[in-house]
Amino acid sequence: MAITDILSAKDIESALSSCQADGSFNCKSFFSMIGLSSKTPDQIKKIFGILDQDNNGFIEEDELQLFLKNFSSSARALTPAEIKDFMAAGDSDGDGKIGVEEEYLSLRLSGG
């Protein structure tokens, strides 16, 4: 399954172009721009599965570094500060990794 089976390629392209500069990535804005916050729990789980590169049920810092590359191979890596902010926004239990339930809750709390 490709991420574009669930998300619009046009929305992804627009979101990626909004965060090309180092320090410009905001996960909640990015999720909103790609339409992720309006997806069903099942769709979010499918996308999470694509983002969870090692298939261990969690997204860790090393996976966050290459987060944007999941949407386009030409996208940049996230900076350490962006990774820290992303982890703070998505890791509700403070265990240093983001589970799919935390991701879904984070999307809902951000207005999705």
Secondary structure, DSSP 8 states (H G I E B T S, - for coil): --GGGTS-HHHHHHHHHTT-STT---HHHHHHHHTGGGS-HHHHHHHHHHH-TT-SSEE-HHHHHTGGGGT-TTS----HHHHHHHHHHH-TT-SSSEEHHHHHHHHHHTT-
